Amino acid sequence: MNWRITLKEQDGFGKIVEGINAVEAAISNGRVEKVIVLKTYSSTKAKNIINYCLENALTVDKVDKANWPYSERYSIAGICKPLTFVGESDFSLIDGTNIVVCLNLKDTNNIGAIARSALAFNFLTVAVPKKRSAPINSSVISSSAGAVENLNFLSFNSIFSLLKKMKKNNYWVIGLDALVSKPIDVERIKEGKIALIIGNEDKGLSSEVINKLDGIYNIRISDKMESLNASVAAGIIMEKIFNKT
């Protein structure tokens, strides 16, 4: 993975999408300009996508496996008009949506999985820092199964300026940390706009960030496992908030 590419250098994202679900979602969003597919790929979904492209004057390139330029995991990809980030200065565009903040996550699969859960549980904005974060690339989009097409992606410079802005706009800001002893109690999480902060896979949330939050919780697990994956933990708390259980 090329860590030289950072969010600070990304004007947009999603120009390349890989995998049948991601391509299908990008087509539904009207972004696809060209589809590349392996000649040997013959699933029903792939046939439907190819037929749609042919009926709507979109280019379809069929290539041999030896010339496949994308991940070996997938047999179809799309070249798309890029999606754009919402900047901190345009916070009003996403105000009112629940927000999940991926703070310095390094694994694109984690961000993609969090995005998938976010859409499922009505956290319609995913916030990512411009520095010290994995790039929002085709891996994120594939891992999200196309969920990114229906989410806002907010980029920010400083978590502290973002926290200040969210609180100014009456967000209830909470976080997850394995080291705290306070279990999740959904009844204590206020109604209204919620922002959930997910920390780095290894280090979690810093004490400076924790001190700025309205609540900090953990997820009770058995002593057979030390901790949960960041995306799994995020999904659990988003589901609890969504279903109020």
N, C-alpha and C positions, 0 to 999 in steps of 0.2 A: 504494500500500500504506500502511496506517495504522500507522506505527511508534509511535503513542501507546499501542497495545495491547502490553503486555509479558507475559512469563511470570509476573512477579510479581503481575499482576492477573488471571491466569487460574486459576480454581478447578478447571476441567476443560477438556476440549477434545473436538472431534469432534461437536459438536451438529449441524453441517451437514456432509454429505459430498456430493461432486459427482463424477459420472462413473460409468459402468456397473460397473467393477471395484470401486470404493470402496463403492458402494451394495450390491452383491452381498455383499461381505465384511462390511459392517455388519449386513446381514440375517442372515448366517450366525452372527454374534456375538450376535444377539438384541437389537440396540440400536435398530432402526428403528421409529419410531412412525408416520411418514407418508412417502409417496413423492410427489414432484412430477415430472411428465414432460411433455415437449412432445407435443402431439397428433399431430405428424407423425413422431414417433420410433417406428420399427417393427422394430427388430432382434429377433432370436430371444431374446437375453438379456433385453431389455426386456420382451418378452411374457411370458417365464417369471417375471420379477420381479413384474409386474402380476398374473399369475395366482396367484402365491404370496400376495401381499398380500390379494387378494380372498378366497382360501380361508382366510386366517388373521385376518380381520377387521381388517386394517390399511388405513388410508385411502389412497386414490390420487387425487391431483388432476391432471387433465389440463388444460394451459393452452396458449394461443396463444403464438407466438413474441414477439408484441408485449408480452405480460405476463410473460415469463420473467424471474424476479428474480435469477438466478444467472449464473455465467460463461457467455459465449457459446460457450466451448469444449465445453460439455457439454449434453446433452439430458435428463438425468435427475439428480435430487438426492434426498437423504433427510434428514428431520428425525429426530434420534436422541437417545436418552439419552446424556449426555456420558460420556466416559471420564475417568478421574482420574489425576493424577500420583502417583508414589511420591515421598515426601519423603525428604530425607537421613536424617532420624531413623528412617525405616523401611527402612534399607538391608538389613536381614536378609531382607526379602521378596524381594530380587533377588539376594542373595549366592549365588554359584555359577554365575550366567549370565555369559557374556562380555559386555563392555560396550563400546559405542562412544560416545565423548564428543564432541558437536558443540560446540566451544568458540567462542562468539561468532560463529556463522555468521549471515549476514544474508539469505541467499537461501533462501526456503521450498522452492524446487525442489531445492536441494542437500540440505536436511534430509530431504525426502521420498525422494529417490533413495538417500540413505545408509540410510534405514529399510528400503527395499526390499532392498538388498544385505545389510543386517544380518540380516533374516529368512532370506534365502537361505543365508547362511554361518554361521548359528547364533550371532550376536551378539544375544541376545534382550532386551537392555536398551539403550535409547538415552538418554543423559544430556544434558540441556540446562540452561544457566544461567538463573536467573530474570531477570537483567538482561543487556542488550547481546546479545540473541538475537532472531532472527525468531520471531514467535508460532507456536505449533503450531495451524494453522488448516486450512480446507478445502483450500487449495493444497497443504499438506504431505501431507494424506491422499490427495488425488488423485494426486500425484506418486509416492506410495508404492504405488499400485495396490492399496490396501487393506491393505498389510502392517502398518500401525499397529494393526490389530485384534488382532494376535497378538504384539505386543511390549509390554514395560514401558517407560514413559517416566518417567525419574528427573529431578526438578528439584533444583538445588542453588544455594546462595548464592555459595560461593567455590570455585574450582577447587583451591585449596590445601587446604581442609578435605576436599574430596572425594578428592584424591590421598592424603591422610593416612589417610582411612577405607578406601580401596581397599587400600593397602599393609598396613594393620592386619589386613585380611581376606585377606591373602596373594595379592593380585593382582599379576601381572607387568604393569607399566604402560609402554606404549611410545607413541611419537609419530612423526609424519611431518613432515619439513621439507625443502623443496627445497634449502636452502643447505648441508646437511650432505653430506659425501662418502661416508658409510657406506651402502652398498646394503642392501636387505633380505636377510637370511640367516635363513630360517625355522628352520634347525637351531639357531640361537643363541637363538631365542625359546623360553622355557621352556614345558614342558607345564603344564597346569592352567588356572587362571582368568586370563584376559587382558583388559586394558582398553586400548583404542586411542584416543588423543587426536588429533582432527582440528582444526587451527587455523583461524582466520579466513581467508576467501578471499583477502584482500589482504596481511595482515600475518603470517599463519602463526602459529607459536607463539613466545611471548616467551622470552627467555633464562632468566627466572626459572622458568618452567614446565619448560623443557628440562632444567634442572639438577636437577629433582626426579624425572625419569623413569629407568626401568631401561634404556631403550634408545631411541635416536632414529635413524631410517632415512630414506632417500630412495628414489625409484623411478627407475631409469635409463631415460631416454628419448633419442631422437635429437636432434641439434642443430637439427633443422628446427622444433622446437617448444620454447618457453621453459618451459612448465609444464603441468600437468594440472589439470583441474577438481577441486575438493575431493571431490566425490562419486565421481568416477572413481578418484581416488587411494585413497580409503577402500575402494572395492569391490575394487581390486586386492590390497591387503594383507589384507583379510578373506578373500578367496578363497585366497590363499597360506597363511594360517594354517589355514583349514578343510581344505584338501587336502594340507597339509604339503609343498608343492612350491616 
